[in-house]
Amino acid sequence: MPDLDRVVPLRTGGTLEPLFCVHAVSGSAYSYAGLTRLLGPDQPVYGFEAPGFDNDRAPVASLPVLADEYTETLRAFQPSDGYRLLGWSLGGLLVFEMAKRLVADGAKVSSLILVDAGMPSVLPLPPEREVLLRYLRDMMGSSDETPHVLSELADRWPSEVTPKVAFEAVEQAGVFPEEMDAELLAQQYEVFRAHLSAYYSIELGGRYDGPAVHILASASPAEEMRWQRLCPNLTEYTVAGTHHSMWTGDSLTTLAGLVRQSLTTGWRRAAP
C-alpha cells in the first residue's frame, strides 16, 4: 500500500499542475521551501520525504527500492496527464528513475528537472569518520570545505569515532540550534548514511528520452554530472555558487526563474 505520508505539502494552492520535488541525501523535503516561495502562488509544490526521516520507518539503502515506492506513491497521490518532477543532488537520481518508471507504465512526464545531480559510481562506503563529517557539513550547508568550528571538533575525536561520541560533542559545542540535539542528529544520520550507501552501490542505466533539464552549480565538477548519455534530450544551465549556496540569495532567484521557464517549456513540449 502506498505510503502517502511521504508526500509533504509545500504549497497546496494554485491552478497549475503540481511540481513534485524529491529529497536529497538528507531525506528532508524542506530544502525546497525557498524555491516554492519563488515559484509563485499559482504553482502547487509537494515534496517527497524519506522513510526514517521524522517518522518511525527504517531508512532505505537502495535507490531502486525508493524509486519504486515513490513512483507508486505519486500515482496513488495524484493521477495526472503529465507529471512534473524535480530533484536536487540524490533527488535528481531518484526523479530520473521515477521518470523512467512512469513512462514505462504508460504515464506522461511533462517536466524532468535535475539540480546539481552527480552521477554515481559503485564504490565502497567511505570510513565512518568521513561519512560523519560529510553529514555534518551537509547539515551546516557547506559543500566543500569543513567549517572551522567542525574542524576543531573533529580534531579532538578519537580515531575510531562513533556517531554517539561525535554528536554529543557537537551538541555540547552548540554548533546547531538547541532542538538539534545528539539524539535527533543520530536519527537523521541513519537516513543520510543509508542514502549515501545507496548512492555508492548503483550505476545508473537505461535512458529517459523525454525533455529534461539539468541546472548545475558553477562550483560543482561538471565532469561528474554528465547526463547526456542517459537523457539525450537534455538542456543544461549553470547557476552561480556551490552545491548548497545555489539555494540562497540571487542564485536561488536565478534557479527559480529557470525552473519556472523549464516547467512552461516542458509542458508545451509534452502536450499532444
Long-range contacts (C-beta under 8 A, 24 or more apart in sequence): 2-69, 2-72, 2-73, 2-75, 2-76, 2-77, 3-51, 3-57, 3-69, 3-73, 4-73, 4-76, 4-77, 5-55, 6-48, 6-49, 6-50, 6-51, 6-69, 6-70, 6-73, 7-46, 7-47, 7-48, 7-49, 7-73, 7-74, 7-77, 8-46, 8-47, 8-48, 8-49, 9-46, 10-36, 10-45, 10-46, 10-47, 11-36, 11-39, 11-41, 11-43, 11-44, 11-45, 12-44, 13-41, 13-42, 13-44, 14-40, 14-41, 14-42, 14-43, 14-44, 15-42, 16-42, 16-43, 16-44, 16-263, 17-44, 17-80, 17-82, 17-84, 17-110, 17-267, 18-44, 18-45, 18-46, 18-78, 18-80, 18-84, 19-43, 19-44, 19-45, 19-46, 19-84, 19-85, 19-86, 19-111, 19-259, 19-263, 20-45, 20-46, 20-47, 20-48, 20-74, 20-83, 20-84, 20-85, 20-86, 20-95, 21-45, 21-46, 21-47, 21-48, 21-85, 21-86, 21-87, 21-88, 21-91, 22-47, 22-48, 22-70, 22-85, 22-86, 22-87, 22-91, 22-94, 22-95, 22-98, 23-47, 23-48, 23-49, 23-50, 23-53, 23-90, 23-91, 23-94, 24-87, 24-88, 24-89, 24-90, 24-91, 25-89, 25-90, 25-138, 25-192, 25-195, 25-196, 25-199, 26-53, 26-138, 26-139, 26-188, 26-191, 26-192, 26-195, 27-52, 27-53, 27-59, 27-188, 27-191, 27-192, 27-195, 28-53, 28-54, 31-88, 31-247, 32-86, 32-88, 34-247, 34-248, 34-252, 35-247, 35-252, 35-255, 35-256, 35-259, 38-252, 38-253, 38-256, 39-256, 39-259, 39-260, 40-260, 43-260, 43-263, 46-77, 48-73, 48-91, 48-94, 50-191, 50-195, 51-191, 52-187, 52-190, 52-191, 52-194, 53-188, 53-191, 59-190, 59-191, 59-193, 59-194, 59-195, 60-194, 60-198, 61-194, 61-195, 61-197, 61-198, 61-201, 62-198, 62-201, 63-90, 63-93, 63-94, 63-97, 63-198, 63-199, 63-202, 64-97, 64-202, 66-94, 66-198, 67-94, 67-97, 67-98, 67-101, 68-101, 70-94, 70-98, 71-98, 71-101, 71-102, 71-105, 74-98, 74-102, 75-102, 75-105, 75-107, 80-107, 80-108, 81-108, 81-110, 82-108, 82-109, 82-110, 82-111, 82-267, 82-270, 82-271, 83-107, 83-108, 83-109, 83-110, 83-111, 84-109, 84-110, 84-111, 84-113, 84-263, 84-266, 84-267, 85-109, 85-111, 85-112, 85-113, 86-111, 86-113, 86-114, 86-115, 86-259, 87-113, 87-114, 87-115, 87-117, 88-115, 88-116, 88-117, 88-247, 89-115, 89-116, 89-117, 89-118, 89-243, 90-117, 90-195, 90-198, 90-199, 91-115, 91-117, 92-116, 92-117, 92-214, 93-117, 93-120, 93-199, 93-204, 96-204, 96-208, 96-212, 96-227, 96-230, 96-231, 97-204, 99-208, 99-210, 99-212, 100-206, 100-207, 100-208, 103-208, 103-210, 108-270, 109-208, 109-210, 109-270, 110-266, 110-267, 110-269, 110-270, 110-271, 111-211, 111-213, 111-262, 111-263, 111-266, 111-267, 111-270, 112-208, 112-210, 112-211, 112-212, 112-213, 112-231, 112-266, 113-212, 113-213, 113-214, 113-215, 113-259, 113-262, 113-263, 113-266, 114-212, 114-213, 114-214, 114-215, 114-227, 114-231, 115-214, 115-215, 115-246, 115-255, 116-215, 116-216, 116-217, 116-220, 116-225, 116-243, 116-246, 117-214, 117-225, 117-227, 118-220, 118-224, 118-225, 119-204, 119-224, 119-225, 119-226, 119-227, 120-199, 120-200, 120-202, 120-203, 120-204, 121-200, 121-203, 122-200, 122-201, 122-202, 122-203, 123-200, 124-200, 125-196, 125-197, 125-200, 128-160, 128-161, 128-162, 128-163, 129-154, 129-157, 129-159, 129-161, 131-192, 131-193, 131-196, 132-161, 132-163, 132-166, 132-189, 134-196, 135-189, 135-192, 135-193, 136-166, 136-170, 136-175, 138-192, 138-244, 139-176, 139-180, 139-185, 139-188, 140-175, 141-244, 141-245, 142-244, 143-217, 143-219, 143-220, 143-242, 143-243, 143-244, 143-245, 144-219, 144-242, 144-243, 149-173, 149-175, 150-175, 163-189, 204-230, 205-230, 206-230, 207-231, 207-232, 209-233, 210-270, 211-235, 211-265, 211-266, 211-269, 211-270, 213-237, 213-258, 213-262, 213-266, 215-239, 215-255, 215-258, 215-259, 217-241, 217-242, 217-243, 217-245, 217-246, 217-251, 219-243, 219-245, 235-262
